[in-house]
């Protein structure tokens, strides 16, 4: 990593000083060789491509990722002009771009990530990249080279999308998690208000799940929850949402319904789907759930209140024998108070 020293001049770490041809040595030859080896191993371990040059813009180093992206080996590229090795054109105009290493040394300042650059591979193939560069100074403050860091922009976008997906979905079932569900619920309530239609929440808690976990182990319990998630998803429309609320609790958002009966029909469909036996670890298992239902705007126009009422109705279903559905009633609140 490179850090600013407060004077608009990036200062390099020792690892990068040792990569520069005339960097000052702080120890004996053995220490210098060891530190250079350490830097080489470190740079080959990171996922970004790294290229370094001397003060004349000649390539002095490529890590393995850089070799793969540009098609040149470190040995082949050594001593060649960086513009010939790291050839970049503008993605819109297709004009040759000033190499970030050269620009960093000319302007004597770090170059932030450059977007819209296309890297020309040695074989002529092209790919969009994102790159940044910094000048490297010796202890006297003289520029002795530059470091360019770059990566495949497509892969970067894919990783960003993966991170975003992971942040919004349950890792076990791949269902939306509570954070994504909260967003979808708020949007659904907003649309229901605007278009004046009904919507519903169906809150489920799996019956006897703890006994299954304790008897057959967590691995089978996890598979149990995955099957539940698959069956719930098969009971709803693409415009609806199933969320794993946590543990063995799930919530279904029906974004638009014609009547209360429509929501109860879906709940009944869910109970039937869950009751179908399946084989797990050589044993036949059936699923059952206690279900609570709340309706917008009949019970509330507030999303948190709707969630609470569906949860309360589910609790009443569980208290009254399980494997059944209950529609929220105001008297349920009174019983709990």
Secondary structure, DSSP 8 states (H G I E B T S, - for coil): --EE-SSS-EE--HHHHHHSTT----S-HHHHHHHHHHHHHHHHHSSSEEEEEETTSBEEEE-HHHHHHHS--HHHHTTSBHHHHSEEEETTT--B---HHHHHHHHTS-EEEEEEEEEE-TTS-EEEEEEEEEEEE-TTS-EEEEEEEEEEHHHHHHHHHHHHHHHHB-TTT--B-HHHHHHHHHHHHHHHHHHT-EEEEEEEEETTHHHHHHHH-HHHHHHHHHHHHHHHHTTS-TTSEEEEEETTEEEEEEEEESSHHHHHHHHHHHHHHHHS-EEETTEEE---EEEEEEEETTT-S-HHHHHHHHHHHHHHHHHTTSSEEEE--HHHHHHH-
